Amino acid sequence: MLFDLIAPYTTVCLAGMCKNAGKTTALNALIRGAAARGVLLGLTSIGRDGEREDLVTGTYKPPIYVTGGTLFATSRGLLPRCDVTGEILSLTGLYTPLGEVVILRALSDGFVELAGPSMREQIVALEAALKGFGAEKVLVDGALFRRSLCAPEAAEGILLSTGASLGPDMHRTVADTAFVAELLGLPISGPWPDMGDRRFARGGLFDDLASALEGQGDALFVTGAFTDAMAALLLRRKGIPAEINLEDGTRLLLSRENYEKLRARGVAFRVRDRNDLVAVTVNPSSAYGAPYDAAAFQRLMAERVSVPVMNIWEESAWN
Amino acid sequence: MELTPSQQQDIGLAFVLDRLQPLSPLGRERKRALGPYDRSRRAELIRELSDLDRTLALGEDPALDRLRQGLMQLRDIRGTVARIGNRDMDQVELFELKRYLLLLRGLAEDFRSLQERARWAGLALADVPEALSILDPEGSGNPTFSLRSSWSADLAEARRDKTEIEKQIALSAGAAREALLIRRTDIVLREAEAEQRLCGRLSQRLQPHQAAIAGSLSALGHLDLLLAKAALVRELGGKKPTLTEGELSFRDMVHPALADVLKNQGAAFTPLTISLSPGAAVLTGANMGGKSVCLKTLALNVYLVHCGLFPFAREARVPFFDQLCLVRGEGEDGREGLSSFGGELMAADAAARAVQTGFCLVLFDEFARGTNPAESVKLQQGVLRFFEGSGSVCLLVTHYEAVAARAGRRFLTRGIRDLDVAEGRRMMAAGADKLTVLRRFMDYGIEQIDEAAVPQRALTVAELLGVEEGLLAAIRREYILSED
């Protein structure tokens, strides 16, 4: 079961490649798994998610159904849409556009909508608060698209959901998902130099990439984002660093094409901090068009990533 | 005695206010509203100053620490309190109230134990146990909040049905599950309606206690600011002033912002002692000798007292002023000439009107300095004559002997000591900073003097500052010619 895969982690972030990739279905599967094992869960989200009507596409999206006892954090403005009997535990002093974030204990089963803060530090603080109220494991319903995937400090493990809604070409969906999985699984770097507030290090400290490329050594260290513009600068040069070190995988804001070109030139990417990719869930049905062949999708995906690939629609109790 | 923002900046008020740091949003709001007490609140001001002294006398106390801890948890729930009685209060608002009432219970207990020693006159804080028992009837003290089934029969019934159907949902799947979920929707709606009715009833039962709860919030804001004032005195010093009927005097008064600047430069602020009474006095002294600093220090400390803060002095005797009038040219920011003079005239006009209706402190810094000396003397003499008989307290900084001669009381910034310009030059040649050298030779203290002689030390200051030799020679020649 999916829940067994996340057992080693106390905080897990659920990320989706696109809308309708099956993130919420995966979350519900984890909630049922936790209930079956008597694990007390704390739930929140990065920003808002879990709407009954998908605001973008208008398609039905399974809402989050929790069991009694579950702790959850959501914005005050969404409380009327949570139909569990609730005990209010705390007002957190963290605010979202939907109001202050409130921590509750569900005293009954029922539907909840989650809307947590968007800033990394605030999510970390909220996770700590949920654990303070007794949550043994915190699940964070993450944002969509890889550019806002969970940062390492906010979660130990990541569950990545992908599906046919990403596009009609199954092979492209598999390749795009595998790319994100690869970024999340980049190897850990060696020790970093003390960079202060400088952006680049290579033999010395630099403020711009062009100067850093004049520096000495195989390893380039970059704080903040590594972008397509930087990749283009590198690709124009003859001798380039063999190793590019980033803070974490979310800093790599590269197109798959540029990433692969750099890899082909022998560049190895490494990260200082990392959260583990735990599993990939696949949803062969699409909100927009024809479904994929479920078996082929799962098989192709499994060939491209080193973690378990699950079609949770098959083990889902309802959909 | 309101001051304009630029006057507040001029006297260095921000330095003090930045260090006044209440712990709660309500205390911070009190701080934002902090200003001078007007005459109708004179008794309140006296109580506040006395309460501050009593707070300091408490010293360190575990109950005080607990109060501070509690204040840090205090939220501004005045909006929620204002809604007490409304039928549409929600569960989160009731949670806020319960949490506040629990916090208040602890704070009020510590307050009572401190009050036995402190005997604060202007402060009262009481908890509201009747309100707390509405939201926590079992007296559990648990800071969470839920609407209990036992508080409402129809709520209990809805929840029984809900629990029952959720058991069935958990055991079902597919279409049967969907059908149960739809049935659950009706039950959930009944529960929500019963909850809302219950919230409304609780809200109405709380209504008789609304004023007491609002009052406690206000008292906590006041207490917070008072504790912040006490912390300020511990950080920067300060002494309870004696309120007088007319006498204004400070012993060893300092200006904390300027003292801080000097300290960072390795120097020290020379404490100032001055005693004034209704009538007009003059302050004279050498250039760069601290006359303006004296005026600012006086203005700041008088203003602080009127705001219910302690002045920075070993001893302070301060009357209640209706107005603090500062008449200063704006030369210091480079605006000279007519517009500056015009500004001074407007300020003098305001002061002249103010003293006719109230008891004021009027401070003139070299009035009309931008105009020609012959007229400037006459203008200052006129000011002296007018304010001498005004019944208010006036201090006028001047360079003119002819003005000083007219004053009933004269003060002198001691200025350059037995000077040794050669020694100063040696220090500067050895690399010492010009201002450091000047400070070494300058006594910034003030004293009361009988004679009206005004020290002539401008040339010495110029020499000590190392003004260009050719220019100095030309100036010296004028001194020699005038002696002949």
Chai-1 contact restraints between the chains, C-beta under 6 A:
chainA,res_idxA,chainB,res_idxB,connection_type,confidence,min_distance_angstrom,max_distance_angstrom,comment,restraint_id
A,R76,B,V92,contact,1.0,0.0,6.0,A-B,restraint_1
A,D83,B,V188,contact,1.0,0.0,6.0,A-B,restraint_2
A,E87,B,T144,contact,1.0,0.0,6.0,A-B,restraint_3
A,E87,B,S146,contact,1.0,0.0,6.0,A-B,restraint_4
A,I88,B,F95,contact,1.0,0.0,6.0,A-B,restraint_5
A,I88,B,F145,contact,1.0,0.0,6.0,A-B,restraint_6
A,L89,B,T144,contact,1.0,0.0,6.0,A-B,restraint_7
A,S108,B,K162,contact,1.0,0.0,6.0,A-B,restraint_8
A,D109,B,E166,contact,1.0,0.0,6.0,A-B,restraint_9
A,A317,B,A173,contact,1.0,0.0,6.0,A-B,restraint_10
A,W318,B,R177,contact,1.0,0.0,6.0,A-B,restraint_11
